[in-house]
Amino acid sequence: MTSEGSESKDKTASNKLLDDLKYNVEVAENVAKEAQRLPISEATPLYEQLLTVYPTAAKYWKQYVEAHMIINNDDATKQIFSRCLLTCLHIPLWRCYIRFIKKVNERKGMEGQEETRKAFDFMLSYLGVDISSGPVWMEYIAFLKSLPALSSQEESQRMTAMRKVYQRAIITPTHHIEQLWRDYENFENSVSRQLAKGLISEYQPKFNSARAVYRERKKYVDEIDDNMLAVPPTGSPKEELQWMSWKRLIAFEKGNPQRIDSTSSNKRIIFTYEQCLMYLYHYPDVWYDYAMWHANNGSIDAAIKVFQRALKALPGSDMLKYAYAELEESRGSLQSAKKIYESILGDGINATALTHIQFIRFLRRNEGVEAARKHFLDARKFPNCTYHVYVAYAMMAFCLDKDPKIAHNIFEDGMKRFMNEATYILEYADFLARLNDDRNIRALFERALSTLPLEESTEVWKRFVHFEQTYGDLASMLKVEKRRKEALSQMGEDGASTLESSLQDIVSRYSFMDLWPCTSSDLDNLARQEWLAKNMSKNSEKSILPSGAGFLDTGSAGLLSHSNPSTKVVYPDTSQMVIYDPSQKLGILPTATASGLPANPITLSNPASVVSGGPTNVFDEILKATPAALIAFLANLPAVDGPTPDVDIVLSVCLESDIPTVPSVKSGATPAQGSAGPVPTTSDSCTSKSHAFSNSSLKHTRDRQSAKRKDYDRQEDNESTTVQSQPLPKDFFRIRQIQKARGATSSQTGSASYGSAISGDLSGSTG
């Protein structure tokens, strides 16, 4: 009992670990780190569970096999390599395999050397085209060079073997292709300079081509993350980026950029697909593309093997199963295809309706009418058989077997089970329309509408009305339309409006396919008016539809805010929207609070109001906090209509301007008057009628700056400035827009001024 209890606990813990590992990359990394710290006997279960979830994770296989190599467990090492090498085409893992082979055969003399050589050839046959395989080529050449040569014949054989490896390596686009070429030149020159000249000139163009392809290939390979674990697609940006990167690399290899023979080119394409599947193992489209590439190149058997591997990786993918069955059927292997369909069906109880339909079609194509009919009769008995199966088989009998009577009987049999399925009713009506059976179509609509729930009858009513509009007389058309309105009026609160006739009814009656008795703008207007009328009828007490241009500004906001709740759409309050126009001479000024911080904004819709009073004091308060140096800088800026000036112009103004400096004085000092004339005090500036920058004032300012600069030097000892407590404004370009607007008004009085309420130094009059 104790041993059974411990086994049960171990099994429970193992299942829990598998659940935690299930495509959780962070947990997988933690488990791998934990296994690395444990003895191999305790780490083996962790590795096995880890590799069950991530069978193509080469780094985990490498970590697992190295743990066995450390303790010289050769049998376990060989067994692990046999499980992972052919599915994980990863250079570090395969180099670990080469190290193991060398270690096992180092004391076996000539036999061991031959085994090692075969291991190198085996590795390069799979990974020789890898862009990172350069060190492997170099290691193989070094191994051949180290082999002893007891006779001139053996020396000649060794040189020939090295030459062949070099010549394969230098035409392979790898990171070490330049180094390999230099080594090859040195090798040939060391053997025979005369022979080297001919061989080097022969392989020089091939090397140049491989080097050019390497540079292009590297651009694609650099986009690939080789540390990514194979997880099912989640749609994350990183996964999509990797998917696109692999697609681009595969397309590049398919283009055969090096213009090599088809066998070598196909080998590279196969290698790229195999490496791609290490990371996109759960992507069915990659498996399908790989299989179909084999099939299109005439390798049907290779395509079959890819599909078999794909279904092992993605056993729940019906798409791949259908594609696999299609390939088997296309090559005449009907029994294999039938087995695939039967594997999808299972016992039939849990099979989907689509599976039954596809199997019926397969049987009809390959085994005849009776086989398809037999399976249909069996499929009807399953509880999950939907109306789709009836429709599919009925249309098959009608179109393929040319038997409308059987098709009609199938539809009628289905009515017993699917009377409340609106879609089934419509499919049945389409079938009767093909038979020109207008009497039974009307009877079908009447029968269905008498039993269908009201909320599910909309489409049936629509089809009934369309049928009468197309094939009925005017009386029957109007009668059905009236009945439809009466029925649908019971569904919503706007029953009275639904019963009213509208121009939409005329459009519906007298249109055909994409032909309409009105223009597209008329259609839009009618749809809009119908929607507005529906909402107006609900909110007539709360809002009245205005007329004229003001409708969109006031009426639409009320209508949208009180729209039908059933639409489940929340509309914005358009009455609060402000349209941005850079050319508009408007502004928004913050009003100053007692603390000096801006409060609610004041919209300047009329620049003249700023001059006449009201917000003028607010603007003065802002200017009080503006230093004279900043005012001088702003005065030199060109006029800007929008909020964003040209950076180059601003920088040029900064470089050309001679910005005055305001000396710091003791608090409370009274400004003195210089020889240039009286300087206005702070109070004088605050009572000024205008503070805007007009174009004339800007020009006048620039003309007087050189004379003013001397006055600043003479006033340096006795000039003072009142320190203001208000914070600096944040958007000086907005201030300049306001100033320009005010300048336009002030210019009518024949005066213009600019400067700060702090110093008042740069003030002047044009009068």
C-alpha positions in Angstrom: 0.0 0.0 0.0 2.9 2.4 0.8 4.6 1.9 -2.6 1.3 2.3 -4.4 0.7 5.5 -2.5 4.1 6.9 -3.3 3.6 6.0 -7.0 0.3 7.8 -7.0 1.9 10.9 -5.5 4.7 10.8 -8.0 2.3 10.5 -10.8 0.2 13.4 -9.5 3.3 15.6 -9.1 4.4 14.6 -12.6 1.0 15.6 -14.1 1.1 18.9 -12.2 4.5 19.7 -13.6 3.4 18.9 -17.1 0.4 21.3 -16.7 2.7 24.0 -15.4 5.2 23.4 -18.3 2.5 23.5 -20.9 3.9 26.2 -23.2 5.0 28.4 -20.3 8.5 29.6 -21.3 9.4 31.0 -17.9 8.5 27.8 -16.1 10.4 25.8 -18.7 13.6 27.9 -18.1 13.3 27.5 -14.3 12.8 23.7 -14.7 15.9 23.5 -16.9 18.0 25.4 -14.4 16.7 23.2 -11.6 17.6 20.0 -13.5 21.1 21.3 -14.2 21.7 21.5 -10.5 20.4 18.0 -9.6 22.1 14.7 -10.0 21.3 13.0 -13.3 19.1 10.4 -11.7 16.9 13.0 -10.2 17.1 15.3 -13.2 16.1 12.7 -15.8 12.3 12.9 -15.1 12.5 16.7 -15.3 14.3 16.6 -18.7 11.9 14.0 -20.0 8.8 16.1 -19.1 10.5 19.2 -20.4 11.3 17.6 -23.8 7.8 16.1 -24.0 6.4 19.7 -24.1 9.3 21.1 -26.2 10.5 18.3 -28.4 12.5 20.6 -30.7 14.3 22.6 -28.0 17.9 21.9 -29.0 19.3 23.7 -26.0 17.4 21.4 -23.6 18.5 18.3 -25.6 22.1 19.5 -25.4 21.9 20.1 -21.7 20.3 16.7 -21.2 22.9 14.8 -23.2 25.8 16.6 -21.6 24.6 15.6 -18.2 25.0 12.0 -19.3 28.3 12.6 -21.0 29.8 14.0 -17.8 29.2 10.7 -16.0 30.3 8.6 -19.0 26.9 7.1 -19.5 27.5 6.2 -23.2 24.5 4.1 -23.8 22.1 6.8 -22.5 24.0 9.4 -24.6 23.7 7.4 -27.8 20.0 6.9 -27.1 19.4 10.6 -26.6 21.3 11.5 -29.7 19.2 9.1 -31.7 16.0 10.8 -30.5 17.0 14.4 -31.2 19.7 14.8 -33.9 17.5 14.6 -37.0 14.8 16.9 -35.7 17.1 19.5 -34.1 19.5 20.8 -36.8 21.4 22.9 -34.4 25.2 23.4 -34.7 26.0 23.4 -30.9 24.0 20.1 -30.4 25.7 18.4 -33.4 29.2 19.6 -32.3 28.4 18.0 -29.0 27.7 14.8 -30.9 31.1 15.1 -32.7 32.8 15.5 -29.3 31.1 12.3 -28.1 32.2 10.4 -31.2 35.8 11.5 -30.9 35.8 10.5 -27.2 34.4 7.1 -27.9 36.7 6.3 -30.7 40.0 8.0 -29.6 41.5 4.6 -28.5 40.4 2.6 -31.5 43.2 3.5 -33.9 42.4 3.5 -37.6 38.9 2.1 -37.0 38.1 4.9 -34.6 39.5 7.5 -37.0 37.3 6.1 -39.8 34.2 6.3 -37.5 35.0 9.9 -36.6 35.4 10.8 -40.3 32.0 9.2 -41.0 30.5 11.2 -38.2 31.8 14.5 -39.7 30.5 13.5 -43.1 27.1 12.6 -41.5 26.9 16.0 -39.8 27.9 18.0 -42.8 25.4 16.2 -45.0 22.7 17.7 -42.8 24.2 20.9 -41.4 26.9 21.7 -44.0 24.7 24.5 -45.5 24.1 26.2 -42.2 25.4 29.7 -42.1 27.1 28.9 -38.8 28.7 25.7 -40.1 32.1 27.4 -40.8 33.8 26.1 -37.6 32.6 22.6 -38.4 34.2 22.7 -41.8 37.4 24.0 -40.3 37.3 21.3 -37.5 36.8 18.6 -40.1 39.8 19.9 -42.2 42.0 20.0 -39.0 40.9 16.4 -38.2 41.9 15.2 -41.7 45.2 17.1 -41.5 46.0 15.3 -38.2 45.6 11.9 -39.7 48.9 10.0 -40.0 50.2 9.2 -43.5 52.5 6.2 -43.5 53.1 6.2 -47.2 53.1 8.6 -50.1 49.8 7.0 -51.3 48.1 7.7 -48.0 49.5 11.2 -48.0 48.1 11.7 -51.5 44.7 10.4 -50.3 44.7 12.7 -47.3 45.5 15.7 -49.5 42.7 14.8 -51.9 40.2 14.4 -49.1 41.2 17.8 -47.7 41.0 19.5 -51.1 37.4 18.1 -51.6 36.3 19.4 -48.2 37.9 22.8 -48.9 36.2 23.1 -52.2 32.8 22.2 -50.7 33.4 24.7 -47.8 34.4 27.7 -50.0 31.2 27.6 -52.1 28.9 27.4 -49.0 27.7 30.8 -47.7 28.9 30.8 -44.1 30.2 33.3 -41.6 33.7 32.0 -42.0 33.8 31.9 -45.8 36.6 34.5 -46.1 38.8 32.6 -43.6 38.1 29.3 -45.4 39.1 30.9 -48.7 42.4 32.1 -47.4 43.1 28.7 -45.8 42.3 27.1 -49.1 44.7 29.3 -51.0 47.5 28.6 -48.5 46.7 24.9 -48.8 46.9 24.7 -52.6 50.1 26.9 -52.7 51.7 24.6 -50.1 51.0 21.5 -52.3 51.9 22.9 -55.7 52.0 26.5 -56.9 51.6 25.5 -60.5 48.5 23.4 -59.7 47.2 26.0 -57.3 47.0 28.7 -59.9 44.6 26.8 -62.1 42.4 25.6 -59.1 42.2 29.0 -57.5 41.2 30.7 -60.8 38.6 27.9 -61.3 37.0 28.4 -57.8 37.4 32.1 -57.5 34.0 32.9 -59.3 32.2 30.3 -57.2 33.7 31.8 -54.0 32.7 35.3 -55.1 29.1 34.1 -55.7 28.9 32.3 -52.4 30.3 35.4 -50.6 27.7 37.6 -52.2 24.9 35.2 -51.3 26.2 35.0 -47.7 25.9 38.8 -47.3 22.3 38.6 -48.5 21.4 35.5 -46.4 22.9 37.1 -43.3 20.3 39.9 -43.5 17.5 37.4 -43.2 19.2 35.2 -40.6 19.9 38.1 -38.3 16.2 38.7 -37.9 15.7 35.2 -36.5 15.7 34.5 -32.8 17.3 31.0 -32.3 16.6 31.0 -28.6 12.8 31.0 -29.2 10.9 28.0 -27.9 8.3 26.3 -30.0 4.9 27.2 -28.6 1.4 27.4 -30.3 0.8 30.8 -32.0 -0.7 33.4 -29.7 -0.6 36.3 -32.1 2.0 38.3 -30.2 4.1 40.8 -32.2 7.3 38.9 -31.5 5.8 35.6 -32.8 4.4 37.3 -35.9 7.8 38.9 -36.5 9.6 35.5 -36.3 7.0 34.0 -38.6 7.6 36.7 -41.2 11.4 36.4 -40.8 11.3 32.6 -41.5 8.9 33.1 -44.5 11.3 35.6 -46.0 14.3 33.3 -45.5 12.5 30.4 -47.1 11.4 32.5 -50.0 15.0 33.7 -50.4 16.3 30.1 -50.5 13.6 29.1 -53.0 14.8 31.7 -55.3 18.2 29.9 -55.6 20.2 33.1 -55.4 23.5 31.3 -55.9 22.3 29.6 -59.1 23.5 26.2 -58.1 22.1 22.9 -59.4 18.6 21.9 -58.4 19.8 19.1 -56.1 21.9 21.4 -54.0 19.3 24.1 -54.0 16.6 21.7 -52.8 18.9 20.5 -50.1 19.2 24.1 -48.8 15.4 24.6 -48.9 14.8 21.4 -47.0 17.4 22.4 -44.4 15.7 25.8 -44.0 12.3 24.3 -43.6 13.6 21.8 -41.0 15.2 24.6 -39.0 12.1 26.6 -39.2 10.0 23.8 -37.8 12.3 23.7 -34.7 10.7 27.1 -33.7 7.4 27.1 -35.6 6.6 23.6 -34.7 2.9 24.3 -33.9 2.2 26.3 -37.1 0.1 24.2 -39.4 0.7 26.5 -42.4 4.5 25.9 -42.2 3.9 22.1 -42.2 1.5 22.4 -45.1 3.8 24.6 -47.2 6.7 22.2 -46.6 4.7 19.1 -47.6 3.2 20.8 -50.7 6.7 22.0 -51.7 7.8 18.4 -51.8 4.6 17.4 -53.6 5.0 20.1 -56.3 8.6 19.0 -56.8 7.5 15.4 -57.5 8.5 14.0 -54.1 5.1 12.6 -53.0 6.6 10.2 -50.6 8.6 13.0 -48.9 5.4 15.0 -48.7 3.5 12.1 -47.1 6.3 11.8 -44.4 6.0 15.5 -43.7 2.2 15.2 -43.2 2.7 12.3 -40.9 5.2 14.3 -38.8 2.8 17.2 -38.9 -0.1 15.1 -37.5 2.1 13.9 -34.8 3.0 17.4 -33.9 -0.6 18.7 -34.3 -2.9 15.8 -33.7 -5.9 18.0 -33.4 -5.5 19.9 -36.7 -8.4 18.8 -39.0 -7.0 21.1 -41.7 -3.8 19.0 -42.0 -5.8 15.8 -41.9 -7.9 16.9 -44.8 -4.9 18.1 -46.7 -3.2 14.7 -46.1 -6.2 12.8 -47.2 -6.5 15.0 -50.3 -2.9 14.2 -51.2 -3.4 10.4 -50.7 -6.6 10.6 -52.8 -4.9 12.6 -55.6 -2.3 9.9 -56.0 -4.9 7.1 -56.0 -4.3 5.7 -52.5 -8.0 5.6 -51.7 -7.7 3.3 -48.7 -5.1 5.4 -47.0 -7.3 8.5 -47.6 -10.4 6.7 -46.2 -8.4 5.7 -43.1 -7.6 9.4 -42.5 -11.3 10.3 -42.8 -12.3 7.5 -40.5 -9.7 8.7 -38.0 -11.3 12.1 -38.0 -14.8 10.6 -37.6 -13.8 8.3 -34.7 -16.8 6.5 -33.3 -19.0 9.1 -34.9 -20.6 10.3 -31.7 -18.2 13.2 -31.2 -17.7 13.9 -34.9 -18.7 17.3 -36.2 -21.2 17.9 -38.9 -18.5 19.0 -41.3 -16.7 15.7 -40.8 -19.8 13.8 -41.9 -20.3 16.1 -44.9 -16.7 15.7 -46.1 -16.8 12.0 -45.7 -20.1 11.7 -47.6 -18.5 13.7 -50.4 -15.4 11.5 -50.4 -17.6 8.4 -50.5 -19.7 9.9 -53.3 -16.6 10.7 -55.4 -14.9 7.3 -54.9 -17.4 4.7 -54.0 -20.6 5.8 -55.5 -24.1 6.9 -54.5 -25.0 4.0 -52.3 -22.0 4.4 -50.1 -22.7 8.0 -49.6 -26.4 7.4 -48.9 -25.5 4.7 -46.3 -23.3 7.0 -44.3 -25.9 9.7 -44.5 -28.5 7.4 -43.0 -26.1 6.5 -40.2 -25.1 10.1 -39.6 -28.7 11.1 -39.0 -28.8 9.0 -35.9 -26.1 10.9 -34.1 -27.3 13.6 -31.7 -24.8 16.1 -33.0 -26.0 15.8 -36.6 -27.1 19.3 -37.6 -29.2 20.7 -40.5 -26.0 21.2 -42.5 -25.7 17.5 -43.1 -29.3 17.4 -44.5 -28.7 20.4 -46.8 -25.4 19.0 -48.1 -26.7 15.6 -48.9 -29.9 16.9 -50.4 -28.1 19.3 -52.8 -25.7 16.4 -53.6 -28.6 14.3 -54.6 -30.1 17.1 -56.6 -27.0 18.3 -58.4 -24.9 15.2 -58.8 -27.5 12.4 -58.8 -30.0 14.5 -60.8 -32.8 13.2 -58.5 -34.9 16.2 -57.2 -37.5 13.8 -55.6 -34.9 12.3 -53.2 -33.6 15.8 -52.5 -37.2 17.0 -51.7 -37.8 14.1 -49.4 -34.5 14.8 -47.5 -35.5 18.5 -47.0 -39.0 17.4 -45.8 -37.4 14.9 -43.4 -35.2 17.6 -42.1 -38.2 19.9 -41.4 -39.2 17.5 -38.6 -36.0 18.3 -36.7 -35.1 21.8 -37.9 -38.4 23.6 -38.2 -37.0 26.4 -35.9 -33.8 26.8 -37.9 -34.2 29.9 -40.1 -31.1 29.1 -42.2 -32.5 25.7 -43.0 -35.8 27.2 -44.1 -34.0 29.6 -46.4 -31.9 26.8 -47.9 -35.1 24.8 -48.5 -36.7 27.8 -50.1 -33.7 28.2 -52.5 -34.0 24.6 -53.5 -37.7 25.0 -54.3 -36.9 28.1 -56.2 -34.6 26.0 -58.5 -37.5 23.7 -59.1 -39.8 26.7 -60.0 -42.2 25.5 -57.3 -43.6 28.9 -56.3 -46.7 27.3 -54.6 -44.6 25.2 -52.2 -42.3 28.1 -51.6 -45.2 30.2 -50.3 -46.5 27.2 -48.3 -43.0 26.7 -46.8 -42.8 30.4 -45.7 -46.2 30.3 -44.2 -45.5 27.1 -42.3 -42.1 28.3 -41.0 -43.4 31.7 -39.9 -46.2 30.1 -37.9 -43.7 28.2 -35.8 -40.5 30.2 -35.8 -39.9 32.4 -32.7 -40.4 36.1 -33.5 -36.8 37.1 -32.9 -35.6 34.5 -35.4 -38.0 35.2 -38.2 -36.5 38.5 -39.5 -34.5 36.9 -42.3 -37.4 34.6 -43.3 -39.7 37.6 -43.5 -37.1 39.4 -45.6 -36.7 36.5 -48.0 -40.5 36.1 -48.2 -40.9 39.8 -49.1 -38.1 39.6 -51.6 -39.7 36.5 -53.2 -43.0 38.4 -53.6 -41.3 41.5 -54.9 -39.5 39.4 -57.6 -42.1 36.9 -58.6 -45.5 37.9 -57.1 -48.2 40.4 -58.2 -48.6 43.8 -56.6 -51.4 42.7 -54.3 -49.5 39.8 -52.8 -46.4 42.0 -52.6 -48.2 44.7 -50.6 -49.9 42.2 -48.4 -46.7 40.4 -47.4 -45.0 43.7 -46.7 -47.8 44.7 -44.4 -47.8 41.4 -42.6 -44.0 41.7 -42.1 -44.3 45.2 -40.6 -47.1 44.0 -38.3 -45.0 41.0 -37.1 -41.8 43.0 -36.6 -43.5 45.9 -34.9 -44.0 43.6 -31.9 -40.3 43.2 -31.5 -39.4 46.8 -30.6 -40.7 49.8 -28.8 -41.2 51.8 -32.0 -44.0 49.6 -33.3 -46.1 52.6 -34.6 -43.3 53.9 -36.7 -42.5 50.5 -38.1 -46.1 50.2 -39.5 -45.8 53.5 -41.4 -44.9 53.4 -45.1 -41.7 55.0 -46.2 -39.7 55.7 -49.3 -37.5 52.8 -48.3 -40.3 50.4 -49.3 -40.3 51.8 -52.8 -36.5 51.5 -53.1 -36.8 47.9 -51.9 -39.5 47.0 -54.4 -37.9 48.6 -57.4 -34.3 47.7 -57.1 -32.5 44.7 -58.7 -29.1 43.3 -57.7 -26.8 46.4 -57.7 -29.3 48.5 -59.6 -31.2 51.2 -57.6 -34.0 53.6 -58.5 -32.0 56.4 -56.9 -28.5 57.7 -56.4 -26.1 56.6 -53.7 -26.5 59.9 -51.9 -30.2 59.4 -51.9 -29.7 56.0 -50.3 -27.5 57.5 -47.6 -30.0 60.2 -46.9 -32.9 57.8 -46.7 -31.0 55.6 -44.3 -30.0 58.5 -42.2 -33.6 59.9 -42.1 -35.0 56.6 -41.2 -32.6 56.3 -38.3 -33.4 59.9 -37.1 -37.1 59.4 -37.4 -36.9 56.3 -35.3 -35.0 58.1 -32.6 -37.2 61.2 -32.8 -40.2 59.2 -32.2 -38.7 57.9 -28.9 -37.4 61.2 -27.7 -40.0 63.7 -29.0 -40.6 65.0 -25.4 -36.9 65.6 -24.8 -35.6 67.0 -28.1 -37.1 68.6 -31.2 -35.4 68.1 -34.6 -34.0 71.6 -35.7 -33.8 72.6 -39.2 -31.0 74.4 -41.2 -27.3 74.5 -40.8 -27.5 74.3 -37.0 -28.7 70.8 -37.0 -25.3 69.1 -36.6 -24.3 71.4 -33.8 -27.3 71.0 -31.5 -29.8 68.5 -32.7 -27.4 65.6 -33.5 -25.9 65.7 -30.0 -29.3 65.4 -28.4 -30.4 62.6 -30.8 -27.2 60.7 -30.4 -27.2 61.0 -26.6 -30.8 59.7 -26.4 -30.5 57.0 -29.1 -32.0 53.6 -28.9 -30.2 51.6 -26.1 -30.5 48.5 -28.2 -27.8 49.8 -30.6 -25.3 49.5 -27.7 -23.3 52.4 -29.2 -22.0 55.2 -27.0 -21.8 58.5 -29.0 -19.7 61.5 -28.0 -21.2 64.8 -27.1 -20.5 66.8 -30.2 -21.6 70.1 -28.6 -18.4 70.1 -26.7 -16.1 69.6 -29.7 -13.8 72.4 -30.9 -12.5 72.4 -34.4 -8.8 73.2 -34.7 -7.9 75.9 -37.4 -4.3 77.2 -37.4 -5.3 80.2 -39.5 -8.0 81.3 -37.1 -6.9 84.3 -35.0 -8.3 82.9 -31.8 -6.7 82.0 -28.5 -7.4 80.6 -25.1 -6.0 82.4 -22.1 -5.9 81.1 -18.5 -7.4 83.5 -15.9 -5.1 84.2 -13.0 -6.1 83.2 -9.6 -5.1 84.7 -6.3 -2.2 82.3 -6.1 -1.0 83.3 -9.5 -1.9 80.0 -11.2 -4.1 79.8 -14.2 -7.7 78.8 -13.6 -10.6 78.3 -16.1 -9.6 79.3 -19.6 -11.1 82.3 -21.4 -11.8 81.9 -25.1 -10.8 84.9 -27.1 -13.3 84.8 -29.9 -13.1 88.6 -30.6 -9.6 90.2 -30.5 -11.2 93.6 -30.1 -12.6 92.6 -26.7 -9.0 92.1 -25.5 -8.1 95.7 -26.3 -11.3 97.2 -25.0 -11.3 95.6 -21.7 -12.2 92.4 -19.9 -9.4 89.8 -20.5 -6.8 92.6 -21.0 -5.9 92.5 -17.4 -5.3 88.8 -17.6 -2.9 89.3 -20.5 -1.1 92.1 -18.6 -0.6 89.7 -15.7 1.0 87.2 -18.0 3.3 89.8 -19.5 4.4 90.9 -16.0 6.0 87.4 -15.6 7.8 87.6 -19.0 11.4 88.7 -18.8 12.6 91.5 -21.1 15.1 89.1 -22.8 12.3 86.7 -23.7 10.1 89.6 -25.0 13.0 90.7 -27.2 13.5 87.2 -28.5 9.8 86.9 -29.3 9.8 90.3 -31.0 12.4 89.0 -33.5 10.4 85.8 -34.4 8.6 85.9 -37.7 4.8 85.7 -37.9 3.5 82.1 -37.5 0.0 81.1 -38.5 0.1 77.6 -36.9 1.3 76.3 -33.6 4.6 74.8 -34.9 7.3 77.2 -36.3 10.0 76.3 -38.7 12.9 75.2 -36.5 15.5 76.5 -38.9 14.0 80.0 -38.9 13.8 80.0 -35.1 17.5 79.0 -34.8 18.5 81.6 -37.3 16.7 84.3 -35.3 18.4 83.0 -32.1 21.8 83.3 -33.8 21.2 86.8 -35.3 19.4 88.4 -32.3 21.3 90.5 -29.8 19.3 89.6 -26.7 19.4 92.3 -24.0 20.3 91.3 -20.5 18.3 92.7 -17.5 20.5 93.4 -14.5 19.4 92.3 -11.1 18.6 95.2 -8.7 17.6 95.4 -5.1 13.9 94.8 -4.4 11.8 97.9 -4.1 14.2 100.2 -6.1 12.6 102.8 -8.3 13.6 102.7 -12.0 15.7 105.8 -13.1 15.4 107.7 -16.3 18.3 107.6 -18.8 19.4 110.0 -21.3 17.3 108.4 -24.0 14.1 109.6 -22.4 11.6 108.7 -19.7 11.2 105.0 -19.0 7.6 104.0 -18.3 7.0 102.5 -14.9 5.2 99.2 -14.2 1.9 101.0 -13.5 2.2 102.9 -16.7 2.6 99.7 -18.7 -0.4 98.1 -17.0 -2.6 101.0 -18.0 -1.5 100.8 -21.6 -4.3 100.2 -24.2 -2.3 97.7 -26.2 0.4 95.1 -25.7 0.2 93.2 -29.1 3.0 92.8 -31.6 2.0 94.3 -34.9 4.2 93.9 -38.0 5.0 97.6 -37.9 6.0 97.5 -34.3 8.4 94.6 -34.9 10.0 96.5 -37.8 10.3 99.6 -35.6 11.8 97.6 -32.8 14.5 96.1 -35.0 15.5 99.6 -36.2 15.9 100.9 -32.7 17.7 98.0 -31.1 21.2 99.4 -31.8 20.4 102.7 -30.2 18.7 101.1 -27.2 21.7 98.9 -26.5 23.7 102.0 -25.6 20.9 103.2 -23.3 21.0 99.8 -21.5 24.8 100.3 -20.8 24.2 103.7 -19.3 21.2 102.6 -17.2 23.0 99.5 -15.9 23.8 101.1 -12.5 20.4 102.6 -11.7 17.8 100.6 -13.5 15.6 98.2 -11.4 12.8 95.7 -12.1 9.9 94.6 -10.0 10.0 90.9 -9.4 6.8 89.1 -10.3 5.4 86.0 -8.6 3.4 84.7 -11.6 4.7 81.5 -13.3 6.0 81.7 -16.8 3.5 80.9 -19.6 4.0 77.5 -21.2 3.1 78.2 -24.9 4.7 81.4 -26.2 3.6 80.7 -29.7 0.0 80.9 -28.5 0.8 84.2 -26.8 2.3 85.6 -30.0 -0.9 84.7 -31.9 -3.0 86.7 -29.3 -0.5 89.6 -29.5 -0.7 89.7 -33.3 -4.5 89.7 -33.1 -4.4 92.6 -30.6 -1.8 94.4 -32.6 -4.2 94.5 -35.6 -6.7 96.5 -33.4 -4.1 98.7 -31.7 -2.6 99.7 -35.0 -5.8 101.6 -35.8 -4.9 104.2 -33.1 -1.6 104.8 -34.7 0.5 103.4 -31.9 2.2 100.1 -31.2 4.2 99.0 -28.2 6.1 95.9 -27.1 7.9 95.1 -24.0 7.3 93.7 -20.6 5.3 95.1 -17.8 8.4 94.3 -15.7 10.8 96.8 -17.1 9.0 98.7 -19.9 12.3 99.3 -21.6 11.5 98.4 -25.1 8.4 100.6 -25.6 8.0 103.0 -28.5 5.4 104.9 -30.4 4.8 105.2 -34.1 2.8 108.3 -33.7 
